Amino acid sequence: MTGSISMAVENSANPLLAGLEPERQVEPLSFVIFGANGDLTKRKLIPAVYALFMQGLLPRSFVLLGTSRTHFSHEKFRNAMKEALLKFASDLPFTEESWQRFASSLYYQAADSGTETGFEDIKKTLSALDEKHGTNGRHVFYLSTSPSLYLPIIKGLGKSGLVVKTRVNEPAYPRVVIEKPFGHDLASSLNLDEQIHEVLREHQIYRIDHYLGKETVQNIMVFRFANAIFEPLWNRNHIDHIQVTNAETLGVEGRGAYYEEAGALRDMMQNHLMQLMALVLMEPPIAMDAESTRDEKNKVLKSLRPLTAATIDENAVRGQYGPGFILGSQVPGYRQEPSVADSSQTATFAALKLSVDNWRWSGVPIYVRTGKRLAKSITEVAVVFKDPPHRLFENPDKHGQTHIPGNVLVMQIQPDEGISLKFATKQPGPNTTVRWLNMDFKYGSAFGTRTPTAYERLILDCLHGDPSLFARSDFVEASWKYIQPIIEHWENNALDFPNYAAGSWGPAASDALLARTGHTWRRL
Ligand SMILES: NC(=O)c1ccc[n+]([C@@H]2O[C@H](COP(=O)([O-])OP(=O)(O)OC[C@H]3O[C@@H](n4cnc5c(N)ncnc54)[C@H](OP(=O)(O)O)[C@@H]3O)[C@@H](O)[C@H]2O)c1
């Protein structure tokens, strides 16, 4: 007891420690990053590992081995990572002394992942480092390369003996973390999964969905299942509909070639938004362990009513932005972006109406939209409750509308992470005038502490061998199964693009999608 109190005091003295559980100890191990010369390593992975180091959350003996084709000495690699840290993680405390202590765990091995000798070189270096640091063959491999290298790397790891299949009750090393995207469509995802399972068992595979590492996304579970007052209302009897919005003002930011292959469905819907919806819609898991939670999320996907060629046009809307204005500045249309075809049919906006065929959600429409170059950058889940059964108050609102919508609970994922509940009050004065107000909780002001990044949380969980916040094979498959018919339908039926101006809220068809059931998108 005394120990936990003193730990709490120590934590409060260190702003970095807030939000992470200090008692979690990791055994000595080596963390190997493939693609160590890449953007994600510099921008996210190194800052996350450094933040864990500064919080004392890495094991005493820890090795980070970076590998990619470019030749670096250990020293040159350390310098490149220091530069990246200073550039991309200026909010983290940095002193030369702390950097030197961290940098002494960083190593580099040049290797081409397409060759056998590459893996032999990595193996030799790792075994020398194991000896030097006592990491004893405990290896976690992080695949931060282009998706076309995932399979060659996993096969190379298998062939060189760097990874072997382990049983569930054995220590789960080696582990392999796989970046997104996992497959380009249902067939390629199934193929990738099948081939990975020839080398690894499911409990050794950590498929990253960085949305699941976000504090606000994890808070959905706590909000729903640690408070007894909301769950009784969380069903078709009280909820009218749910709106999920993921809007960005950004365009494709020089990643036109990638986006041409991806589009809104693959980039956001199949992975992040499906995970988000599953957390909002799932049944309470029987325990807070990885498999119980992932079982419940998977049941939600199994309950989604599949869309078919006959129902897609009625339930799915696509859009592509043309030129317009974002925050007063003129921006080009998608087809004018570098590496985008003049006649591109890629959707930069997608909105879906989902129907969940189970007892809890039957008849409750779930609307989801995602888009680039929209009017505002915001990600939220809005739960819109039913109107009171008998309306006593009919005051017009400031827009002259007499039907005032009911209570709305909003879980804002980004920016200004928090939760708000809209409710009716009487405006002070001689008349009974109803005013709608928000009861607000904001993460930033409520806790006043730094929020760990998603990558910090996910890397730490992986080092601990906790896959709760990683996508399981069956979820990825079910999600692709739902999205694939829409992708195919859109590929086979061209549309007249562009159909929305940059800086707007998407195509008119998106509003019509909700209007058919008497709903409107929230004004954000
Ligand atoms: N960047 C992001 O913000 C972000 C966000 C979410 C997900 N992701 C995912 O993360 C992964 C990595 O993205 P990234 O942006 O970091 O890509 P990237 O900048 O292209 O980095 C990949 C690195 O892989 C190395 N590489 C290429 N071919 C290789 C080979 N044959 N053998 C060994 N190494 C090789 C390259 O270094 P050398 O030339 O030195 O070999 C390159 O620097 C992708 O799957 C992406 O979808 C990225």
PDBQT file of the ligand as one rigid body, heavy atoms in Angstrom, charges set to zero:
ROOT
HETATM    1  N1  LIG A 601       4.266   8.197 -41.971  1.00  0.00    +0.000 N 
HETATM    2  C1  LIG A 601       3.171   8.159 -41.268  1.00  0.00    +0.000 C 
HETATM    3  O1  LIG A 601       2.767   9.144 -40.610  1.00  0.00    +0.000 OA
HETATM    4  C2  LIG A 601       2.349   6.877 -41.209  1.00  0.00    +0.000 A 
HETATM    5  C3  LIG A 601       1.132   6.897 -40.517  1.00  0.00    +0.000 A 
HETATM    6  C4  LIG A 601       0.424   5.724 -40.404  1.00  0.00    +0.000 A 
HETATM    7  C5  LIG A 601       0.901   4.571 -40.970  1.00  0.00    +0.000 A 
HETATM    8  N2  LIG A 601       2.072   4.554 -41.666  1.00  0.00    +0.000 N 
HETATM    9  C6  LIG A 601       2.540   3.280 -42.231  1.00  0.00    +0.000 C 
HETATM   10  O2  LIG A 601       3.853   3.013 -41.740  1.00  0.00    +0.000 OA
HETATM   11  C7  LIG A 601       4.645   2.378 -42.741  1.00  0.00    +0.000 C 
HETATM   12  C8  LIG A 601       5.910   3.175 -42.944  1.00  0.00    +0.000 C 
HETATM   13  O3  LIG A 601       5.574   4.458 -43.414  1.00  0.00    +0.000 OA
HETATM   14  P1  LIG A 601       6.667   5.580 -43.668  1.00  0.00    +0.000 P 
HETATM   15  O4  LIG A 601       5.918   6.800 -44.001  1.00  0.00    +0.000 OA
HETATM   16  O5  LIG A 601       7.652   5.624 -42.563  1.00  0.00    +0.000 OA
HETATM   17  O6  LIG A 601       7.387   5.018 -44.995  1.00  0.00    +0.000 OA
HETATM   18  P2  LIG A 601       8.771   5.482 -45.580  1.00  0.00    +0.000 P 
HETATM   19  O7  LIG A 601       9.092   6.874 -45.156  1.00  0.00    +0.000 OA
HETATM   20  O8  LIG A 601       8.751   5.146 -47.022  1.00  0.00    +0.000 OA
HETATM   21  O9  LIG A 601       9.820   4.538 -44.841  1.00  0.00    +0.000 OA
HETATM   22  C9  LIG A 601      10.034   3.184 -45.115  1.00  0.00    +0.000 C 
HETATM   23  C10 LIG A 601      11.508   2.878 -45.012  1.00  0.00    +0.000 C 
HETATM   24  O10 LIG A 601      11.705   1.520 -45.415  1.00  0.00    +0.000 OA
HETATM   25  C11 LIG A 601      13.018   1.377 -45.899  1.00  0.00    +0.000 C 
HETATM   26  N3  LIG A 601      13.072   0.352 -46.954  1.00  0.00    +0.000 N 
HETATM   27  C12 LIG A 601      12.553   0.424 -48.204  1.00  0.00    +0.000 A 
HETATM   28  N4  LIG A 601      12.841  -0.698 -48.892  1.00  0.00    +0.000 NA
HETATM   29  C13 LIG A 601      13.541  -1.492 -48.046  1.00  0.00    +0.000 A 
HETATM   30  C14 LIG A 601      14.125  -2.780 -48.179  1.00  0.00    +0.000 A 
HETATM   31  N5  LIG A 601      14.057  -3.495 -49.318  1.00  0.00    +0.000 N 
HETATM   32  N6  LIG A 601      14.746  -3.288 -47.101  1.00  0.00    +0.000 NA
HETATM   33  C15 LIG A 601      14.844  -2.605 -45.950  1.00  0.00    +0.000 A 
HETATM   34  N7  LIG A 601      14.335  -1.372 -45.777  1.00  0.00    +0.000 NA
HETATM   35  C16 LIG A 601      13.687  -0.830 -46.814  1.00  0.00    +0.000 A 
HETATM   36  C17 LIG A 601      13.405   2.733 -46.505  1.00  0.00    +0.000 C 
HETATM   37  O11 LIG A 601      14.687   3.110 -46.052  1.00  0.00    +0.000 OA
HETATM   38  P3  LIG A 601      15.963   2.780 -46.999  1.00  0.00    +0.000 P 
HETATM   39  O12 LIG A 601      15.732   3.513 -48.276  1.00  0.00    +0.000 OA
HETATM   40  O13 LIG A 601      17.121   3.279 -46.212  1.00  0.00    +0.000 OA
HETATM   41  O14 LIG A 601      15.955   1.312 -47.163  1.00  0.00    +0.000 OA
HETATM   42  C18 LIG A 601      12.349   3.709 -45.966  1.00  0.00    +0.000 C 
HETATM   43  O15 LIG A 601      12.929   4.801 -45.314  1.00  0.00    +0.000 OA
HETATM   44  C19 LIG A 601       3.749   2.292 -43.990  1.00  0.00    +0.000 C 
HETATM   45  O16 LIG A 601       3.173   1.016 -44.031  1.00  0.00    +0.000 OA
HETATM   46  C20 LIG A 601       2.669   3.334 -43.738  1.00  0.00    +0.000 C 
HETATM   47  O17 LIG A 601       1.456   2.972 -44.365  1.00  0.00    +0.000 OA
HETATM   48  C21 LIG A 601       2.803   5.693 -41.785  1.00  0.00    +0.000 A 
ENDROOT
TORSDOF 0
